[in-house]
Amino acid sequence: MELYKIPQDVERADKLVGPLTLKQLITCVVGGTLAYSIYVSFAPTTPAIFWVPSVLIILLLTLAIAFLKINHLTFPRVILLLIESAINPRKRYWVQMAGNLNIFQTVNLTASLEEKERVKKEKKDVLKIADIGQISQILDTAGNSPQLNESVQKPVVTDELADEMADITGQAKSEIVNKFKTMQSTST
């Protein structure tokens, strides 16, 4: 049986050069390059009292950004949290049901009620068969019963309906119209 290594602490960054991660290495290179460029440009011409503080500040800031952790938080994260706490109010008050819960959507209740009533009316218009007895009679007699209520409408074909059915079934429009006419004549 083969043994497999189970990865542990997968959130830890990979070490590239010694104990340095890629982020730390890039931070040190950028900060060191900036400090060295200040040293090279100012050291030959100006006294050390002018360029040494700026180089030291840049180097210390670079080392803090790369390596300093305060309570398991990186230095840039601590600085961002300090800025956030300075901007946001220190005390927050909870007020029940304060503010708009749904900012982006307004609902017109009268329009939605009218729409529901219209849909309900259309459903009633489409299905005018009132009780289960009529439905069973239609199914038993294949729609040819003389006792059916007048409210049951006979199939009517329009030009648009015939065109759609011709497209779906692949039959000619005239064949579909003839079938509907024969259905109407047999049901009367």
Stockholm file with secondary structure:
# STOCKHOLM 1.0

chainA/1-188         MELYKIPQDVERADKLVGPLTLKQLITCVVGGTLAYSIYVSFAPTTPAIFWVPSVLIILLLTLAIAFLKINHLTFPRVILLLIESAINPRKRYWVQMAGNLNIFQTVNLTASLEEKERVKKEKKDVLKIADIGQISQILDTAGNSPQLNESVQKPVVTDELADEMADITGQAKSEIVNKFKTMQSTST
#=GR chainA/1-188 SS CCCCCCCCCTTSCCEEETTEEHHHHHHHHHHHHHHHHHHHHHTTTSCHHHHHHHHHHHHHHHHHHHHCEETTEEHHHHHHHHHHHHHSCSCCCCCTTCSCSCSSCCCCHHHHHHHHHHHHHHHHHHCCCCSHHHHHHHHHHTTCCTTSCTTSCCCCCCHHHHHHHHHHHCCCHHHHHHHHHHHHHHHC
#=GC SS_cons         CCCCCCCCCTTSCCEEETTEEHHHHHHHHHHHHHHHHHHHHHTTTSCHHHHHHHHHHHHHHHHHHHHCEETTEEHHHHHHHHHHHHHSCSCCCCCTTCSCSCSSCCCCHHHHHHHHHHHHHHHHHHCCCCSHHHHHHHHHHTTCCTTSCTTSCCCCCCHHHHHHHHHHHCCCHHHHHHHHHHHHHHHC
//
